[in-house]
Amino acid sequence: MRKPSPMGKTADPDVFDQLDEQLVTDLGTDSAHDEGPDHNDPEPTTPSVPVPQRHGATVALVAAVLIAALAYSGYAGWRLHQLDARASAGQAALAAAKDYAITLTTLDTADIDGNYARALDGATGQFKDAYSLGAKQLRQILIDNKATGRGIVLDAAVKAATTTRVEVLLFVDQSITNAVRSEPRIDRNRIQMTMELVDHRWLASQVDLT
């Protein structure tokens, strides 16, 4: 039983009951919040670990590429120099071969010794030895027959070339007269000539009629 109030009236039970129910409700709610998961809180995240920048590897790669580029550039420059040197050698030997072909195919018995001397001066090696021997054997025969010859180079080209050895192909016409034949005879010669660089001069080391 509830005690009567001083005023002699029974207190309204709804007020106290409501306070008790509100208190229980508040306590239950707090407990529920404490024990239950908070769906509003964001999921915990793992802190990111900074990835170190690979400066060393990048520098090494750039250095390797640069070295390769320089090496290729050096090789390309060397190769170009070699090609230029071979081309220059070929042109110099070609000019010398043309002059020498005229020397070999030009003969005047009035100056036969001078002709031989010029031919020997432009030769080297075994060809020089062979030409010297042949000239001695033919000298008197050419003088007795009053033989003359005039050579003209129609065309010439380099077949193969290094900086010290060049093969040249020449087309040479030779006009020949002698004591018996007053009208000139034309010999058309195809000559393959090997030129070698000796003491800064291009000399014929081999001459073949083909």
C-alpha positions in Angstrom: 0.0 0.0 0.0 1.1 3.5 -0.7 1.3 5.9 2.2 -1.1 8.7 2.2 0.3 12.1 1.3 0.4 14.8 3.9 -2.4 16.4 2.1 -4.6 13.4 2.9 -4.8 12.4 -0.9 -3.2 9.4 -2.6 -0.4 10.5 -5.0 -0.9 9.8 -8.6 0.8 6.5 -9.3 1.3 7.3 -13.0 3.9 9.9 -12.3 6.2 7.6 -10.3 5.6 4.7 -12.6 6.5 6.8 -15.6 9.7 8.0 -13.9 10.7 4.4 -13.1 9.9 3.2 -16.5 11.8 6.1 -18.1 14.9 5.3 -15.9 14.9 1.6 -16.8 14.5 2.5 -20.4 17.4 5.0 -20.3 19.7 2.5 -18.6 18.8 -0.2 -21.0 19.4 2.0 -23.9 22.8 3.1 -22.6 23.7 -0.6 -22.0 22.6 -1.4 -25.5 24.8 1.4 -26.9 27.8 0.3 -24.9 27.6 -3.4 -25.9 26.3 -3.2 -29.5 28.4 -2.2 -32.5 28.2 1.4 -33.6 27.2 1.2 -37.3 27.9 4.8 -37.8 31.6 4.5 -36.9 33.8 4.1 -40.0 35.6 0.8 -40.6 39.1 0.9 -39.1 41.8 1.3 -41.8 45.3 0.1 -41.9 47.7 3.0 -42.1 49.4 3.1 -45.4 53.2 2.5 -45.5 55.0 4.9 -47.8 56.7 3.1 -50.7 60.3 4.2 -51.1 61.0 5.8 -54.5 63.4 3.8 -56.6 65.8 6.7 -57.5 68.8 4.4 -57.6 67.3 2.0 -60.1 66.1 4.8 -62.3 69.6 6.4 -62.3 71.2 3.1 -63.2 68.8 2.5 -66.0 69.4 6.0 -67.5 73.1 5.5 -67.2 72.9 2.2 -69.0 70.9 3.6 -71.8 73.3 6.6 -72.1 76.3 4.3 -72.2 74.6 2.1 -74.9 73.8 5.2 -76.9 77.3 6.5 -76.7 78.7 3.1 -77.6 76.5 2.9 -80.7 77.3 6.4 -81.6 81.0 5.7 -81.4 80.6 2.5 -83.4 78.5 4.3 -86.1 81.1 7.1 -86.3 83.9 4.6 -86.6 82.1 2.6 -89.2 81.3 5.8 -91.2 85.0 6.8 -91.0 86.0 3.3 -92.3 83.5 3.6 -95.2 84.8 7.1 -96.0 88.4 5.9 -95.8 87.7 2.9 -98.1 85.8 5.2 -100.6 88.7 7.6 -100.6 91.2 4.8 -101.1 89.2 3.4 -103.9 89.0 6.7 -105.7 92.8 7.4 -105.3 93.6 3.9 -106.5 91.2 4.1 -109.4 92.9 7.3 -110.6 96.3 5.7 -110.3 95.2 2.6 -112.2 93.9 4.7 -115.1 97.2 6.5 -115.4 99.1 3.3 -115.2 97.0 1.6 -117.8 97.9 4.3 -120.2 101.6 4.0 -119.2 101.5 0.2 -120.0 99.7 0.5 -123.3 101.7 3.5 -124.6 105.0 2.8 -126.3 107.4 4.7 -128.5 110.6 3.1 -129.7 112.2 6.4 -129.8 111.9 6.5 -126.0 111.5 2.8 -125.2 113.8 3.0 -122.1 111.8 5.9 -120.8 108.5 3.9 -121.3 110.0 0.9 -119.4 111.2 3.1 -116.6 107.8 4.7 -116.1 106.1 1.3 -116.2 108.5 -0.2 -113.6 108.1 2.9 -111.4 104.4 2.3 -111.1 104.7 -1.5 -110.3 105.4 -3.5 -107.2 105.9 -7.1 -106.1 105.9 -10.0 -108.5 104.3 -8.0 -111.3 107.3 -5.6 -111.3 109.7 -8.5 -111.5 107.8 -10.2 -114.3 107.4 -6.9 -116.3 111.2 -6.2 -116.0 112.1 -9.6 -117.3 109.6 -9.4 -120.2 110.7 -5.9 -121.2 114.3 -7.0 -121.5 113.3 -9.8 -123.8 111.1 -7.7 -126.1 113.1 -4.5 -126.1 115.2 -5.2 -129.3 112.2 -6.8 -131.1 110.1 -3.7 -130.6 113.0 -1.4 -131.7 113.6 -3.5 -134.9 109.9 -3.4 -135.8 109.5 0.3 -134.9 106.5 -0.5 -132.9 104.3 2.2 -131.3 101.2 2.1 -129.2 98.7 4.5 -127.8 96.3 3.6 -125.0 93.0 5.1 -124.1 91.0 4.2 -121.0 87.3 3.9 -122.1 85.9 3.0 -118.7 87.1 1.9 -115.3 85.5 1.0 -111.9 86.5 -0.2 -108.5 85.6 -3.9 -107.9 86.7 -4.2 -104.3 88.5 -1.9 -101.9 90.2 -1.7 -98.6 92.3 1.2 -97.3 95.5 -0.5 -98.6 94.4 -2.8 -101.5 92.0 -2.0 -104.4 90.9 -4.1 -107.3 90.1 -2.1 -110.5 88.5 -3.2 -113.8 89.4 -1.2 -116.9 88.4 -1.2 -120.5 91.3 0.0 -122.6 91.7 0.5 -126.3 95.2 0.4 -127.7 96.2 1.7 -131.2 99.2 -0.2 -132.5 101.4 0.5 -135.5 104.7 -1.0 -136.7 107.0 -1.1 -139.7 104.8 -3.5 -141.6 101.4 -2.0 -140.6 101.1 1.6 -141.3 97.4 1.7 -140.5 96.8 1.4 -136.8 95.2 -1.7 -135.4 92.9 -1.4 -132.4 93.2 -3.8 -129.6 90.3 -3.8 -127.1 91.6 -4.9 -123.7 89.8 -5.7 -120.6 92.3 -5.4 -117.8 91.9 -6.3 -114.1 94.5 -4.5 -112.0 95.3 -4.8 -108.3 96.6 -1.7 -106.7 98.4 -1.6 -103.4 99.4 1.3 -101.2 103.2 1.4 -100.8 104.9 4.3 -99.1 101.8 6.5 -99.7 101.7 5.6 -103.4 99.3 3.3 -105.3 101.3 0.8 -107.3 100.2 -2.1 -109.5 100.9 -5.5 -107.9 99.0 -7.5 -110.5 97.8 -6.9 -114.1 95.7 -9.5 -115.9 94.2 -9.3 -119.4 90.8 -10.9 -119.3 
